[in-house]
Amino acid sequence: MLVLNRFTVPPDTRDGFLERAHAALAALAACPGYRSGRLTRALEDTAAWTLVTEWESVGAYRRALGAFDVKVHATPLLAQSLDEPSAFETLASAGPGEPVKIIESDRAAESWR
Protein backbone atom coordinates (compact mmCIF):
# COMPACT_ATOMS: atom_id res chain seq x y z
CA MET A 1 0.00 0.00 0.00
CA LEU A 2 1.27 3.44 -0.94
CA VAL A 3 0.44 6.65 0.95
CA LEU A 4 1.08 10.03 -0.69
CA ASN A 5 0.59 13.14 1.43
CA ARG A 6 1.12 16.30 -0.62
CA PHE A 7 1.89 19.70 0.89
CA THR A 8 2.25 23.27 -0.31
CA VAL A 9 5.08 24.82 1.71
CA PRO A 10 5.84 28.53 1.29
CA PRO A 11 9.61 29.24 1.27
CA ASP A 12 9.48 31.20 4.54
CA THR A 13 8.07 28.16 6.42
CA ARG A 14 10.34 25.51 4.86
CA ASP A 15 12.67 25.06 7.86
CA GLY A 16 9.83 24.35 10.28
CA PHE A 17 8.18 22.04 7.77
CA LEU A 18 11.36 20.03 7.25
CA GLU A 19 11.84 19.52 10.98
CA ARG A 20 8.23 18.35 11.40
CA ALA A 21 8.36 16.15 8.28
CA HIS A 22 11.56 14.43 9.44
CA ALA A 23 9.97 13.75 12.86
CA ALA A 24 6.82 12.41 11.19
CA LEU A 25 8.82 10.12 8.91
CA ALA A 26 10.83 8.79 11.87
CA ALA A 27 7.65 8.09 13.85
CA LEU A 28 6.03 6.27 10.94
CA ALA A 29 9.22 4.30 10.21
CA ALA A 30 9.18 2.89 13.75
CA CYS A 31 5.79 1.23 13.21
CA PRO A 32 5.25 -2.45 12.37
CA GLY A 33 4.34 -2.96 8.72
CA TYR A 34 6.25 0.11 7.50
CA ARG A 35 8.28 -0.74 4.38
CA SER A 36 9.80 2.53 3.23
CA GLY A 37 9.35 6.27 3.14
CA ARG A 38 10.78 9.43 1.70
CA LEU A 39 10.21 13.16 1.66
CA THR A 40 10.25 14.59 -1.84
CA ARG A 41 10.07 18.04 -3.41
CA ALA A 42 8.90 18.88 -6.94
CA LEU A 43 11.60 19.98 -9.33
CA GLU A 44 9.26 22.40 -11.11
CA ASP A 45 7.76 24.01 -8.00
CA THR A 46 9.88 24.08 -4.84
CA ALA A 47 6.79 24.80 -2.71
CA ALA A 48 5.30 21.38 -3.65
CA TRP A 49 6.35 18.56 -1.29
CA THR A 50 5.19 14.94 -0.88
CA LEU A 51 5.65 12.55 2.02
CA VAL A 52 5.61 9.06 0.49
CA THR A 53 5.31 5.94 2.64
CA GLU A 54 4.83 2.30 1.73
CA TRP A 55 3.10 -0.22 3.99
CA GLU A 56 2.65 -3.98 3.96
CA SER A 57 -1.16 -3.58 4.25
CA VAL A 58 -4.01 -1.17 4.87
CA GLY A 59 -4.32 -2.57 8.37
CA ALA A 60 -0.65 -1.88 9.16
CA TYR A 61 -1.06 1.74 8.05
CA ARG A 62 -4.26 2.23 10.04
CA ARG A 63 -2.69 0.70 13.16
CA ALA A 64 0.34 2.98 12.72
CA LEU A 65 -1.94 6.02 12.78
CA GLY A 66 -3.01 4.98 16.28
CA ALA A 67 0.54 4.79 17.66
CA PHE A 68 1.36 7.42 20.29
CA ASP A 69 4.48 8.79 18.54
CA VAL A 70 2.60 9.00 15.24
CA LYS A 71 -0.23 10.92 16.91
CA VAL A 72 2.30 13.33 18.41
CA HIS A 73 4.75 13.74 15.50
CA ALA A 74 2.96 12.77 12.28
CA THR A 75 -0.77 13.45 12.66
CA PRO A 76 -0.43 17.25 13.06
CA LEU A 77 1.66 17.37 9.87
CA LEU A 78 -0.61 15.00 7.93
CA ALA A 79 -3.60 17.18 8.86
CA GLN A 80 -1.94 19.99 6.88
CA SER A 81 -1.62 17.95 3.69
CA LEU A 82 -3.77 18.76 0.68
CA ASP A 83 -7.36 17.55 0.97
CA GLU A 84 -7.28 14.74 -1.59
CA PRO A 85 -7.10 10.94 -1.65
CA SER A 86 -3.81 9.81 -0.15
CA ALA A 87 -3.93 6.02 0.35
CA PHE A 88 -3.54 3.79 -2.71
CA GLU A 89 -3.55 0.02 -3.03
CA THR A 90 -1.05 -1.57 -5.38
CA LEU A 91 -2.75 -3.40 -8.26
CA ALA A 92 0.31 -4.08 -10.44
CA SER A 93 4.07 -3.92 -9.94
CA ALA A 94 7.28 -4.69 -11.80
CA GLY A 95 10.91 -4.71 -10.74
CA PRO A 96 13.78 -3.83 -13.09
CA GLY A 97 13.68 -6.25 -16.02
CA GLU A 98 10.79 -8.21 -14.49
CA PRO A 99 7.35 -8.84 -15.98
CA VAL A 100 4.36 -6.99 -14.59
CA LYS A 101 2.84 -8.77 -11.58
CA ILE A 102 -0.92 -8.23 -11.23
CA ILE A 103 -2.17 -8.06 -7.63
CA GLU A 104 -5.74 -8.65 -6.52
CA SER A 105 -7.52 -5.84 -4.71
CA ASP A 106 -8.02 -6.10 -0.95
CA ARG A 107 -11.25 -4.14 -1.25
CA ALA A 108 -14.61 -5.83 -0.91
CA ALA A 109 -16.52 -6.37 -4.15
CA GLU A 110 -19.57 -4.47 -2.90
CA SER A 111 -19.10 -0.85 -1.90
CA TRP A 112 -21.36 -1.27 1.16
CA ARG A 113 -19.04 -3.88 2.78
C-alpha positions in Angstrom: 0.0 0.0 0.0 1.3 3.4 -0.9 0.4 6.6 0.9 1.1 10.0 -0.7 0.6 13.1 1.4 1.1 16.3 -0.6 1.9 19.7 0.9 2.3 23.3 -0.3 5.1 24.8 1.7 5.8 28.5 1.3 9.6 29.2 1.3 9.5 31.2 4.5 8.1 28.2 6.4 10.3 25.5 4.9 12.7 25.1 7.9 9.8 24.3 10.3 8.2 22.0 7.8 11.4 20.0 7.3 11.8 19.5 11.0 8.2 18.3 11.4 8.4 16.2 8.3 11.6 14.4 9.4 10.0 13.8 12.9 6.8 12.4 11.2 8.8 10.1 8.9 10.8 8.8 11.9 7.6 8.1 13.9 6.0 6.3 10.9 9.2 4.3 10.2 9.2 2.9 13.8 5.8 1.2 13.2 5.2 -2.5 12.4 4.3 -3.0 8.7 6.3 0.1 7.5 8.3 -0.7 4.4 9.8 2.5 3.2 9.4 6.3 3.1 10.8 9.4 1.7 10.2 13.2 1.7 10.3 14.6 -1.8 10.1 18.0 -3.4 8.9 18.9 -6.9 11.6 20.0 -9.3 9.3 22.4 -11.1 7.8 24.0 -8.0 9.9 24.1 -4.8 6.8 24.8 -2.7 5.3 21.4 -3.6 6.3 18.6 -1.3 5.2 14.9 -0.9 5.7 12.5 2.0 5.6 9.1 0.5 5.3 5.9 2.6 4.8 2.3 1.7 3.1 -0.2 4.0 2.6 -4.0 4.0 -1.2 -3.6 4.2 -4.0 -1.2 4.9 -4.3 -2.6 8.4 -0.6 -1.9 9.2 -1.1 1.7 8.1 -4.3 2.2 10.0 -2.7 0.7 13.2 0.3 3.0 12.7 -1.9 6.0 12.8 -3.0 5.0 16.3 0.5 4.8 17.7 1.4 7.4 20.3 4.5 8.8 18.5 2.6 9.0 15.2 -0.2 10.9 16.9 2.3 13.3 18.4 4.8 13.7 15.5 3.0 12.8 12.3 -0.8 13.5 12.7 -0.4 17.2 13.1 1.7 17.4 9.9 -0.6 15.0 7.9 -3.6 17.2 8.9 -1.9 20.0 6.9 -1.6 17.9 3.7 -3.8 18.8 0.7 -7.4 17.5 1.0 -7.3 14.7 -1.6 -7.1 10.9 -1.6 -3.8 9.8 -0.1 -3.9 6.0 0.3 -3.5 3.8 -2.7 -3.6 0.0 -3.0 -1.0 -1.6 -5.4 -2.8 -3.4 -8.3 0.3 -4.1 -10.4 4.1 -3.9 -9.9 7.3 -4.7 -11.8 10.9 -4.7 -10.7 13.8 -3.8 -13.1 13.7 -6.2 -16.0 10.8 -8.2 -14.5 7.4 -8.8 -16.0 4.4 -7.0 -14.6 2.8 -8.8 -11.6 -0.9 -8.2 -11.2 -2.2 -8.1 -7.6 -5.7 -8.7 -6.5 -7.5 -5.8 -4.7 -8.0 -6.1 -1.0 -11.3 -4.1 -1.3 -14.6 -5.8 -0.9 -16.5 -6.4 -4.2 -19.6 -4.5 -2.9 -19.1 -0.8 -1.9 -21.4 -1.3 1.2 -19.0 -3.9 2.8 
